[in-house]
Each structure stands twice: as C-alpha cells, then as structure tokens.
Amino acid sequence: MKVYGITGRKNSGKTGLVERLVAQFTAQGLRVSTVKHAHHEIDIDHPGRDSFRHRTAGAAEVIVASPYRWALMGELRGASEPPLDALLAKLSPVDLVLIEGYKAAPHSKIECYRAATGQPLLSPENPTIRAVASDSGVATALPRFDLDDTSGIAGFIAAELGL
C-alpha cells in the first residue's frame, strides 16, 4: 500500500485537508484508508453498550459489526502504543493510506500550517516533510500550496507516489 502523511501543529488544518483528500482520491476511483494519531485518550465506545461491557470486563480486543460498518477496538492495558507499521498491518489492502499526525514517522508528509497558530514551521527540522500547505505566504524552499488547494495537493501526492 502507498502511504502519505499530513502533519502539522494543532489547529493547522490537518483533519480538513485529509477529509478533502479522501473525497478527491475516492472520486478518482482509488480505495483510500486513513490512520489518525491522537495525543489524548480516545473512546469510540460508551458506558452501557455491550461492547463497552466486554472491554471493561477485560477483553483484549472487541469487534463491533453491523450491516453498515465494523470497528476493532484494542485495549493496551498499560502496554506501549503500537508503532505505526503494526497499525498499518491491520488495514485491508487499499491504493492509498493517508496518515494524519505521526510527525516523527519516516513516511513522506505535507505540513499544514496556519499563521494564526503562532508556531514555527516543522519542516526546517523534519526532512520527511516534502511540501507545505498554508493559509499564508510562508518562507520555505519546499513546494508550497494554498491550504485549500485540494486538487493541487492531491496531484502532488499522486506524483510523489506514482499513483
């Protein structure tokens, strides 16, 4: 599977760009999956649900399935967060996996940047960042896209990956 990342600081536009890129690539007929890294506790399950009861009873993994979707939840129970490669191995084969976050991982990435964050660019210190998507004119030697230029960014990713 081809893998490409979207990274940046908090509130830099990562999720919106990933959402638009998924729509763009799937409209072109590609099968796309995503991996999203979160720095906070996440829970897609809720107290009172059967699957929640299974997890809190001690199940290591719980699959919830319906005619519309399925989800696999794994409980770490004090173990280390799995590396990105281990998570990618759990995905069914697709044409493209877009990864949101994972700044330090070795795959190529586009950095999202919003001047309003008041933070510096990550790209000068991160050689895996191949381009910058920004809402303002930023000084960079890398290819630069407007943050809303979904077609241009998708084309750049496709060219980088040979899609």
N, C-alpha and C positions, 0 to 999 in steps of 0.2 A: 504494500500500500504506500502511496505517496503521502508524505506528511509535510505540513507547513504551519508555522505558528504566527499568531497575532499576540503581541505583548505590549506592555506599557504600564504606566503607573495607574493607580486607582483613579477612576472617573476620566480616563483619557479617551474613551470611545471604543474600547475593545469589543464589548459584547454587541453593540450595534453594528460594528463592522463585520464581525463573524456572522451575525444574523443575515446581513445583506449578502455576504459572500456565499453562504449556504444557498440562499434563494437564487443567486446568479448562477452558480455552478450546477445546481439541480435543474434549472431551466435549460441548461445546455445539455442535459441528459446524463450528467455524471452522478454517481452514487457517492454521497458525502456523509461522513460521520464527524462528530466533534468530541473533544475532550476539554473540559473546563476545570482549571485548578482554582480552589477556594482556600483562603487562608483562615477561614473561620469554620466552626462546626456546621455541618450541613445535615439536614434531615428531610428526606422526602416521604417520611412515614409519620404517622401521628398516633398519640395515645388512643387506645380503644380499638384501633384497627387490628385485624387478625395478624397481619404481617408484623406490626409493632410488637404484638404479644409474643410472636415467635422469636424476634430479635432479643427482646428483653428477657426471654426465658433462657437464652444462651446460644441460639443458632449462630454459626459462623457466617453463613450466607443464607439469604432468603430471596427467592424469585417470586415476584407477583406478576401474574399473567391474566390477560383478559382478551376478548376478541379484538381489541383496539391497540394495545401496546403491552410491553412487558418491561420489567425493571429487575436488575440484580443488585441487591444491597449486600455489601460485605462489612462485617464488623471487625475492626482492628483490635479491639480489646487490649490496648497497650502496645501492640506491635507497631513497628515503624510504618509510615506511609509507603505504599508500594511505589517503586520507581516507574517513571513514565513508560518504559519499554514493557513492563509487566502489565500495565493497564492497556496499552495498545494491543498486546497479545490476546486480550479478552474480546476485542472487537471482531465482528464478522468482516470479511474482506469487502472493501469498497475502493472506489477510484481515488478518493482523497480524504484524508483526515485533517481537519483544521483544529489546531490546538490553541486554546486561549490561556495565556499565562505561561508558566514554566520558563521564566526568563533565563535561567541558567542551563537549560537543557541544550543539547548540541544541534538540534534541527534548525534550519533557516527560519527567519522570522521577519515580519514587518512590525515596526514600532508605531503604535498610535500615540499621538502627542497633542495635548491641548494646552495652550499657553496659560489658561486660567488655573491650571493645577499649581503653577508657580514652581514646578520642579524642573530640573535639567533633563535633557535627553539621556536615555540609557545607551543609545547606540555608540557614543565615543568609547565606552568601556566594554562593549559587548560585540565581538566580531561575528556573532551568528545573526545579527540584525542586518538585513540586506537592503532595506528601504525604510523610509519614514512617511507615515500618513498623518498629516497635521491640519489643524484648522487655522494655522497662521504661517507666515513665512519664517521658517527656521533655517539657521545656518547649518548645513550638513553637506558633506561630499557625496552622500548616498543619493540614489534616486528618491525624489520627493513627490508625493501625491497629495492632493486635497483629501481630507478625511472622508468626504462624501463621494469621491470618485471611485465608486464600487467597480465599474467596468474596467477602469484603468488598473486598479489594484488586482482584480481577478486576472486580467491579461498578463500582468507582471508575474503573478504566482504561476499561472499556466505555462508561461515561457520558462520560468526557472525550473519547473518540474517536468517539462516536456509533455504536458497534457494536450 
